[in-house]
Amino acid sequence: MAKSPILGLFESADHAADAGDALKAAGVPQTDYDFLTDTPYPEGAFGERYESHRLYIFPFVGAIIGLTVGILLTSMTQMAYPLVQGGKPILSLPPMAVVTYESTMLTAIIFTI
C-alpha cells in the first residue's frame, strides 16, 4: 500500500504533542511520522524516539592519537637535544603538557570534521 503524507498544523506545541501521543496510542509506528517545527524544542518534547549514534567515537580516537603523538613528540625532542642546566631533569613536564594538550585538541577537531 502506498504511503501518502499528511500535514497537521497546530496552534501550540502542546496540541502537537497530544497528537503524537494519539498516534502512538493508535498503534502507528514511530518511523511513519515526524514532527517539523521552526522553533527549537528540546529533544523528546514531542515524544519522538531517541536515535542512537556513534559520532563521539571519532573525536575520542583523534584525541587518543593526538595525546600519544604529543607525548612522543615532546619526549623524543627533549631526549634528542638534551639541555641539562643546573641539574634539572631532561624531561620537563610543564612544557610537555602545553604541546600535548594542543596536539590532543587539534587531532580531536580534525577527526570530528
Buried (B, 14 or more C-beta within 10 A) or exposed (E): EEEEEEEEEEEEBEEBBBBBEEBBEEEEEEEEBEBEEEEEEEEEBBBBEEEEEEEEEBBEEBBBBBBBBBBEBBBEEBEEEEEEEEEEEEEEEEEBEEBBEEBBBBBBEEBEE
